[in-house]
Amino acid sequence: MTLQTEFKFKLPRGYVDLEGSLHKEGVMRMATASDEIAPMKDARVQANPGYLAVILLSRVISQLGDLEQINPKTIEGLFAADFAFLQEFYHRINENGHARVEIICPKCNEMFETEVDGSGEQ
């Protein structure tokens, strides 16, 4: 059995680059200990602990549309809904090790797990 370490996602709104192109689909990998520790040395995080999420996401998002690189400026440019979506997605795959969630069937009230495809669709 192999461990899945990369998960596809689709942003609810999408990132608009400087040329006006929209980027919605991406890939996030599971974080390493270094991903969580190294940003603590960053002066931006020391000055504003809320900036930790920006640095973390810029380290673990390996693909976003056809952007050549994802850096903190990219994450800063996300719409708030997309930033919140990515923070929740990060926590789900890193705390649970998968993109599954528990849901309750509205017809029979039974609880079961399903794999979330990471689409930002509501």
C-alpha positions as CSV (number, residue, x, y, z in Angstrom):
1,M,0.0,0.0,0.0
2,T,1.4,3.4,-0.9
3,L,0.7,6.6,0.9
4,Q,-1.0,9.3,-1.2
5,T,1.0,12.5,-0.6
6,E,-0.4,14.8,-3.3
7,F,-4.0,15.9,-3.6
8,K,-5.7,17.8,-6.5
9,F,-8.0,20.8,-5.7
10,K,-10.1,23.3,-7.6
11,L,-10.4,26.8,-6.1
12,P,-13.9,28.2,-5.6
13,R,-13.0,31.6,-7.2
14,G,-9.6,31.2,-8.7
15,Y,-6.3,33.1,-8.7
16,V,-6.0,36.0,-11.2
17,D,-2.5,36.6,-12.2
18,L,-1.0,40.0,-13.4
19,E,-2.0,39.3,-17.0
20,G,-5.6,38.7,-15.9
21,S,-5.5,34.9,-16.5
22,L,-7.6,32.8,-14.1
23,H,-6.0,29.7,-12.4
24,K,-8.3,27.4,-10.5
25,E,-6.9,23.8,-10.5
26,G,-3.9,22.9,-8.5
27,V,-2.1,20.3,-6.5
28,M,-1.2,20.4,-2.8
29,R,1.2,17.9,-1.2
30,M,1.3,16.8,2.4
31,A,3.5,19.0,4.6
32,T,6.8,17.9,6.1
33,A,8.1,18.8,9.5
34,S,10.4,21.3,7.8
35,D,7.4,22.9,6.0
36,E,5.9,23.7,9.4
37,I,9.1,24.6,11.3
38,A,11.1,26.7,8.7
39,P,8.5,29.5,8.4
40,M,8.9,30.2,12.1
41,K,12.3,31.8,11.3
42,D,10.8,34.1,8.7
43,A,10.7,37.7,9.8
44,R,7.2,38.2,8.3
45,V,5.9,35.4,10.5
46,Q,7.7,36.7,13.6
47,A,6.2,40.2,13.0
48,N,2.7,38.8,12.2
49,P,2.0,35.1,13.3
50,G,-1.0,35.2,10.9
51,Y,1.4,35.2,8.0
52,L,2.4,31.6,8.8
53,A,-0.5,30.3,6.7
54,V,0.7,32.3,3.7
55,I,4.2,30.8,3.9
56,L,2.9,27.3,4.6
57,L,0.6,27.3,1.6
58,S,3.3,28.7,-0.7
59,R,5.5,25.7,0.3
60,V,3.0,22.9,-0.1
61,I,1.1,24.0,-3.2
62,S,3.1,22.4,-6.0
63,Q,0.9,23.5,-8.8
64,L,-1.7,26.2,-9.5
65,G,-3.0,26.4,-13.1
66,D,-0.1,27.0,-15.4
67,L,1.9,29.3,-13.0
68,E,5.6,28.6,-13.1
69,Q,6.0,29.1,-9.4
70,I,3.9,29.6,-6.3
71,N,5.3,32.0,-3.7
72,P,4.0,34.0,-0.8
73,K,3.0,36.9,-3.2
74,T,0.8,34.4,-5.1
75,I,-0.9,33.3,-1.9
76,E,-1.4,36.9,-0.8
77,G,-3.2,37.6,-4.1
78,L,-5.8,34.9,-3.5
79,F,-9.4,35.9,-2.8
80,A,-10.4,35.3,0.8
81,A,-12.7,32.4,-0.1
82,D,-9.9,30.6,-1.9
83,F,-7.5,31.3,1.0
84,A,-10.0,29.8,3.5
85,F,-10.6,26.8,1.2
86,L,-6.9,26.1,1.0
87,Q,-6.3,26.4,4.7
88,E,-9.2,23.9,5.4
89,F,-7.9,21.6,2.6
90,Y,-4.4,21.8,4.1
91,H,-5.7,20.8,7.6
92,R,-7.8,18.0,6.2
93,I,-5.0,16.3,4.3
94,N,-2.3,16.8,6.9
95,E,-4.3,16.0,10.0
96,N,-6.3,13.1,8.5
97,G,-3.8,12.0,5.9
98,H,-6.6,11.9,3.3
99,A,-9.2,14.1,1.7
100,R,-12.2,12.1,3.1
101,V,-14.9,13.6,5.2
102,E,-17.8,12.2,7.3
103,I,-21.2,13.1,6.0
104,I,-24.7,12.2,7.0
105,C,-27.2,11.0,4.4
106,P,-30.1,13.4,4.4
107,K,-32.6,10.6,3.6
108,C,-31.6,7.8,6.0
109,N,-29.5,9.7,8.6
110,E,-26.7,7.2,8.3
111,M,-23.1,8.6,8.7
112,F,-20.5,7.5,6.2
113,E,-17.1,8.7,4.8
114,T,-16.6,9.9,1.3
115,E,-13.5,11.1,-0.6
116,V,-13.7,14.8,-1.3
117,D,-12.3,15.6,-4.8
118,G,-10.9,18.9,-3.7
119,S,-13.1,20.9,-6.2
120,G,-14.1,24.2,-4.8
121,E,-17.6,23.5,-5.9
122,Q,-20.3,24.0,-3.3
